[in-house]
Amino acid sequence: MLVFWGDLVHYLYFVIAGIIAFFLVKNLFKREKRNGLVYDIVYAYCIIPFVLRILFIK
């Protein structure tokens, strides 16, 4: 039973991470304000952990 809950939480984490990454990437290309390089770096820094988790890299 605990294995089921562990797997459920694991898959739920991937779904939530994917949704957040999707909105981060969408907003990265649709920004009208704050178009500087620093903001691009901040967006990349926020997106990288989600990509690494999807690729199973810790």
Residue pairs with C-beta under 8 A, 6 or more apart in sequence:
13 53
14 53
14 54
17 50
17 53
17 54
18 50
18 54
20 50
21 47
21 50
21 51
21 54
24 43
24 46
24 47
24 50
25 47
27 43
28 40
28 43
28 47
31 39
52 58
